[in-house]
Amino acid sequence: MPQERIILGIDPGTTIMGYGVIRVNGNNPELVALGLLELQKFDDHHARLKKILDRTLGLIDEYHPVEMAIEAPFYEKNIQSMLKLGRAQGVAIAAALSRDLPVFEYAPRKIKQSIVGNGNASKEQVAAMLMKILKFDELPKKLDATDGLAAAVCHFYQKKIDITGPSVKSWKEFMSKNPKKVIAFQPPGKKSGK
């Protein structure tokens, strides 16, 4: 894992796609870019998907990230909305894969939990915490941009956890290197000590 790396975060959407780019030097993330792709003016859903593809490729070509983090679609009662959101996410993922960029997907609750410490946090709470973490003063006009940024920062935190722990090649090796992290499994119905 390189000491300095660029992470692209995407919050996919069919009307607005938010994105954020961070640079990581060791344990210090810094803001590189934050923005939106507004798609409301395009009536045709396929035209919107083309714009998502083009903008994601443009971000990759401009900032040269080594990884992309994307927010996973969450369950909605409106199946049509969920299908459209899934297509938007799929197009952004395809853009990354076409540039051989590894993609990491995070649930909205996981992203909020990693940024604020609360999986039910509001967009405003996430944005405020990102301002503190990355030391920027002005919020974008729409918080979809900070949602994209949150995906990148969430990924940074996940990779930071992976990097700081001892490297292992098997469960057996993990258990021997981390005895305090291993909890003995007690099958239901069995009494301990017998």
C-alpha positions in Angstrom: 0.0 0.0 0.0 1.6 3.3 -1.0 2.1 6.0 1.6 0.4 8.6 -0.6 -2.7 7.7 -2.5 -5.8 9.3 -4.0 -9.3 8.0 -3.2 -12.4 8.9 -5.3 -15.7 8.8 -3.5 -19.0 8.7 -5.4 -22.6 9.1 -4.2 -24.5 7.9 -7.2 -27.8 9.4 -8.1 -30.1 9.8 -11.1 -30.8 13.5 -10.5 -27.5 14.4 -8.7 -24.2 12.5 -8.4 -22.0 13.7 -5.6 -18.2 13.2 -5.6 -15.2 13.8 -3.4 -11.5 13.2 -3.9 -9.0 12.9 -1.1 -5.3 12.6 -0.9 -3.9 10.4 1.8 -0.4 10.9 3.2 0.2 8.3 5.8 -2.6 8.8 8.3 -3.6 12.3 7.1 -6.4 12.7 4.6 -6.8 16.0 2.8 -9.5 17.4 0.5 -8.5 17.6 -3.2 -11.9 18.1 -4.8 -15.6 18.2 -4.0 -18.5 18.6 -6.4 -21.8 17.6 -8.1 -23.0 16.4 -11.4 -26.5 17.7 -11.8 -28.7 15.7 -14.1 -32.2 17.2 -13.7 -32.1 18.9 -17.0 -31.8 15.6 -18.9 -35.2 14.0 -19.4 -33.9 10.8 -20.9 -32.6 8.3 -18.3 -30.0 6.9 -20.7 -28.6 10.4 -21.3 -28.2 10.8 -17.6 -26.3 7.4 -17.4 -24.0 8.7 -20.2 -23.3 11.8 -18.2 -22.5 9.8 -15.1 -20.1 7.6 -17.2 -18.4 10.6 -18.8 -18.0 12.5 -15.5 -16.7 9.5 -13.6 -14.1 8.8 -16.3 -13.2 12.5 -16.3 -12.6 12.4 -12.5 -10.5 9.3 -12.8 -8.4 10.8 -15.7 -8.0 14.1 -13.9 -7.1 13.0 -10.4 -5.6 9.5 -11.0 -7.1 7.8 -7.9 -5.9 4.4 -6.9 -9.2 3.3 -5.4 -12.9 4.3 -5.7 -15.4 4.1 -2.9 -19.1 4.2 -3.7 -22.2 4.3 -1.7 -24.4 1.3 -2.2 -28.1 1.8 -3.0 -30.4 1.5 0.0 -33.8 -0.2 -0.1 -36.6 2.0 -1.2 -40.3 1.1 -1.5 -40.4 2.5 -5.0 -38.8 -0.2 -7.1 -38.4 2.0 -10.2 -36.4 4.5 -8.2 -34.2 1.7 -6.8 -33.6 0.3 -10.3 -32.6 3.7 -11.6 -30.3 4.2 -8.7 -28.7 0.8 -9.2 -28.1 1.6 -12.9 -26.4 4.9 -11.9 -24.2 3.1 -9.4 -23.4 0.4 -12.0 -22.4 2.9 -14.6 -20.0 4.6 -12.2 -18.5 1.2 -11.2 -18.1 0.3 -14.9 -16.2 3.5 -15.5 -13.8 2.7 -12.7 -13.4 -0.9 -13.8 -12.7 0.2 -17.4 -9.7 2.1 -15.9 -8.6 -0.9 -13.8 -9.5 1.0 -10.6 -10.5 -1.2 -7.6 -14.0 -0.4 -6.4 -15.2 -0.6 -2.8 -18.9 -0.4 -1.9 -20.2 0.8 1.4 -23.8 0.9 2.8 -25.0 4.4 3.8 -25.2 3.4 7.5 -21.6 2.2 7.4 -20.4 5.5 5.9 -22.3 7.5 8.5 -21.0 5.3 11.3 -17.4 5.7 10.2 -17.6 9.5 9.8 -19.9 10.5 12.7 -20.1 7.4 14.9 -23.8 7.0 14.3 -25.3 5.1 11.4 -28.5 7.2 11.6 -26.7 10.6 11.4 -28.2 13.2 9.1 -26.5 14.6 5.9 -25.9 17.8 7.8 -24.1 16.0 10.7 -21.9 14.1 8.2 -21.0 17.3 6.3 -20.2 19.1 9.6 -17.8 16.3 10.7 -16.2 16.2 7.3 -15.5 19.9 7.6 -13.7 19.2 10.9 -11.8 16.2 9.6 -10.6 17.7 6.3 -10.5 21.3 7.5 -12.6 23.1 4.9 -14.8 26.1 5.6 -17.5 26.2 3.0 -20.2 23.5 2.3 -21.3 22.8 -1.2 -24.8 24.0 -2.3 -26.1 20.5 -2.1 -24.9 17.8 0.4 -24.8 15.1 -2.2 -21.2 16.3 -2.7 -20.3 15.7 0.9 -22.0 12.3 0.7 -19.6 11.4 -2.1 -16.7 12.7 0.0 -17.9 10.7 3.0 -17.6 7.5 0.9 -13.9 8.3 0.2 -13.2 9.1 3.9 -15.1 6.0 5.0 -12.8 3.9 2.7 -9.7 5.7 4.1 -10.8 4.7 7.6 -11.4 1.1 6.6 -8.1 0.8 4.9 -6.4 2.5 7.8 -7.7 -0.3 10.1 -6.5 -2.9 7.7 -3.0 -1.4 7.4 -2.4 -0.9 11.1 -3.2 -4.5 12.1 -0.7 -7.3 11.7 -0.7 -8.9 8.3 -1.9 -12.5 8.3 -2.4 -15.2 5.6 -4.9 -17.5 7.4 -7.4 -17.6 10.3 -5.0 -19.8 12.3 -2.3 -17.1 11.9 -4.8 -14.4 12.8 -5.9 -16.2 16.0 -2.3 -16.8 17.1 -1.4 -13.1 16.5 -4.6 -11.7 18.0 -5.6 -13.9 21.0 -7.5 -11.0 22.7 -9.7 -10.5 19.6 -10.8 -14.1 19.4 -13.9 -15.1 21.3 -14.6 -18.8 21.8 -17.8 -19.9 20.1 -20.2 -21.7 22.3 -22.7 -23.7 20.3 -26.4 -23.3 21.5 -27.4 -25.9 24.1 -23.8 -26.6 25.3 -22.8 -25.6 28.7 -19.3 -24.1 29.1 -16.6 -26.2 30.8 -18.1 -29.5 29.6 
